[in-house]
């Protein structure tokens, strides 16, 4: 493939959030399935927002959170936009957090139709036990953040967890890329080493692995159960930090049609309207089939249940 398809007429990109249901109707999909949505205990979410407000050292720039609303308001907005399947990703950044976060996010999903039961883990004694309990309680997607958590993916304490998730075929969203600020534990090298040890792992690389897009797309192509999510990529805000290389667009197109590119947004922690992510994806000109696959078919197949 030498180039990407031209834009398809009849599917106007949404200019605002209220335009998204029509965008879905034009594509012929029942709605959106978003694998990268955050719901957290209120106290933790306030601390995350404060960190963004302060442009903390792992953010590195001003990051005004647009949807600074209550949980019910954010759920209502997702439904109004037509987001029919979404996660409630929380992530532990120190020991002693994950089990309580899992109890909260799984209970939240139980009370929130459309929300996929979500969980997290951290390299600490007892991690296999509480991760296994989360699976027993219905968790269908996990999240870890190697940058914020400050730990290596191949920490020996996590080996039984990776094996457990591989056997269960339950996906884990991994912030494995360097963006916005890299650490010794991020990048395609450490993540590739993890996959070499656990090749059957079902993993979703957040943010398309930015800024090392080509390398992470290669890993998604090499490993049967590895996919990438679109979170924030191609938006004006993200392009200023980690623009996607045009040379990698054909591979992104191919992987999307192969089921390996999934819609992600980072809602509510985004500094622009939700619609902007969709407009950016539509603006790639990959055509209706690719948009249907990425916005509904691929993510719904993996986490929709």
N, C-alpha and C positions, 0 to 999 in steps of 0.2 A: 504494500500500500504506500503510495507516494505522497498522498495528500489526504485531507479530511473532506467529508461531504459539505456541500453548500447548505445554508439555512433552508428550512422547509417553511413554505408559506402556510398560513392558516393556524399557526400556534404562536400567537404573539407572546413575548416574554412578559411576565407580570411586572407592572410598574409600581405596584403597591401591594400590601398584604391582602387587601380585599379582592385583588384580581386573581389570586392563586386558585380558587375553585374553578374559575373559567379556564385557566391554564390547564388544569387537570382534565376538565371535560374535553378540551380541544385535543389533548393527547389520548383520550380514551381510557384513562385510568381512574379507579374509584377514589383516589386521593394520593397522599404521600406517605412513605415509610421512611422515617428519619432515625438512623442508628446512633446519632450523636447529639442527644438532648440531655441537659442536666436538670435534675431535681435533687435537692439535698436538704438535710435538716436546716431549718431557718437560720439558726445561729451560725452554722458553717457557711451557708450561702452568703450571709452578710459579711463574713470575713473574706470570702473570695472576692466579693464586689469591692470591699475596701482595698484589697491588694491591687485590683485593677485600677481603682481610683488613684492609688499612690504610684502607679507605674513601677511596681516592684521589680527587683533585680532579674526575675525570670520572665518579665514582660517587656521591660525596656522602653516603653513608650506609653503615651496617654491612650487609654482604652475605655472610653465611656460606655458602660453597659446600657443598652437601649431598653430592654424589657425588665426593668427593675420593679416587678409587680409581685403580688402575692401568688402562692401556688394556685388557688382556684382561678385567678385572673389569667395566669399563663396557660393553664389547661384549657380554659375556655377559648383563648386566642388560637391555640393549636387546632382545636376542633373547628373553629370558624374558618381557618385557612384550609382545612381539609387534610390535616396531618392525622391520619387514622392509626398509624403505628409509630410509637416513639419510645425511646429509652428513658431511664432516670439515672443517668450515670453519676456516681459519686466515686471518689478515689481517696485512698488513705495516703497521707504523707509522713506518717510516723507510726511507731508501734502502738497497739492498743486501741486503734480507731475502727478497723475494718469490720469487725463483727457487729458493732453497734450500727455502723452505717448500713450494713446489709439488712439488719432487722428493719431499719427505717425505710430503705428503698423498696424492699420486697413488700412491706405493708402498704406503702404508697401505691405500688402497682396493683395490689389486691383491691384497693379502693378506687382505682382510676382506670376505667375501661380504655383500652387502646395502649396502655403503658406496659411495656415489656418488663417483667421482673428482672432487676439489675443488681449486680453485686461487685465487690472489689476484694483485693487482698494485698498483703504487704509481707515482705520476708521477715518472719518472726516465729518464735516457737508457737505451735498450735495452729499454724496457718492452714495446714491440710485439713484439720478437723473443722474449722469454721467455714472454709471454702466448700467442703463436702456437705456441711449442714445447709449452706445456701443453695446448693444444687438440690438437695432433698426438699427444700422449701419452695422450689420452683424457679430458681434463677435461670434465665435463658440468655443472658449476656453479662459479661464481666467487663470491668474497665481498670486499667492501671496506667499510671502517668510516670514514666521513668524519669522525666525531667524534674517534676515537682517532688516526686517521692525520693529522688536521689539515690536510687539503688539499681544494681545491674539486673537485667532480666534473667541472667543465668545464675543468680544466687542459689547455692545448693538447697537452701530451705524451700525454694519454690519448685524443685524438681517433681515432687509428688503432686503438686497442684497442676503443673503443665501436663503431666501424665493423665491425671484425672480429667482435665478439660479435653484433652485429645481424645480420650476414650468416649467421653460423653458427647463429643462433637458440639460442644457449647462454645460460641465465639467469645473472644476477648478483644475489646478495643484497646489498642496499645498506642499511647503517645510515645512513639519511638524516634521521631525525627528531631533534628536540632532546633527547628523553629519554635518559638521566636528567639530563644537563647539556648545554645547547645551546652551539653555537659559531657562528662566522660562516659556517661551511660547511654547517651543517645546516638543515633546515626545508624546507617545500614549495616555497619560492621558488627556491633554488638547484637542487633536484632537477627542478623543472618546467622550468627553463631548459635543463638537460641533455636532457630528453625533447624539448623543442622542436627541439633540434639533431639528435637521434638518435631520431626517433619510432618506428623499427622495433626499438628495443632491447627485449630480453626481460629485464625487471627484476622483482625481488621485494623490496618494501619491508619491511624488518625491523620487528617490533614494531608493525605496522599504522601506522607513521609517528608513533607517540606523541611528543608529546601532540596533534599537529595531525591528528587522525584524519579529520575530515570532508574536509580539503583533500587528504590523500593518497588517500582513497577516491575523490574526484573525479578525481584523476589516473589511478587504476586504471580508472575508468570511461571516461575520455577516450581512453586509449591501449590499443590492442588487446592488446599483449603485456606490459602491466604488471599485476602482482598484488601482494598483500600477504600477510605471514605473521602468525600469531597470537601469536608469541613473547611470553610472559609476560603478555599483556594479559588482563584479567578476573580475574587471580589476586589474592588478598588483598594480597600484597606490592606488586604493581604498582599496584593501585587507590589505594594511599595516595600514590602519586607522580603518576600520570596516569590518572585514572578515565575510562572511555569514556563519551561522552555518549549518553544514551538516544535523543536525536533522530537519531543516526546509525545506530541499530540496524537500521531497515528497509533502509538502503542496504547495510549489511554482509550482511544476509540475502540480498538480491538478488545481490550480487557473489559470494557463496559458491556459489549455485546456478548462476551464470554461469561458474564455473571459476576465479575470481580471488582466492579466499581459501584459503590453504594452511596446514596445520599446521606450527608451529614451536615449539620448546621452550626453546632455549638450554642443553640438557643438555650437560655436567654442571654448568654454572655457574649453578645455580639454588638458592635458599635454602629450598626446599620440595620435597615429593615430586613426581615426574613426573606422577603421577595427578591432582594438583591442577589442572594445566592442563586436562586433559581434563574433569574435573568442572566446571570453570568454563565451558568451552564448552558442555557439556551443559546447564548451568544457565541458558543463555540462552533455552532453550525454543524453539529454531528447528526442532526435529524431526529425524527420522531421516535424511531425504534430505540435509539440510544437513550433518549430522555425517558421513555417508558421503562426501559430496563433499569436505569440508574435511580429514578425517582420512586419506583414502585416494585417492579418485579424482582430485582436482585435483593434489595434489603428485606422485602417481605418474605422471600424464599428462605433467607437465613435466620431471621428473628421473628417473623410474623406469627408463627405458630398456627 
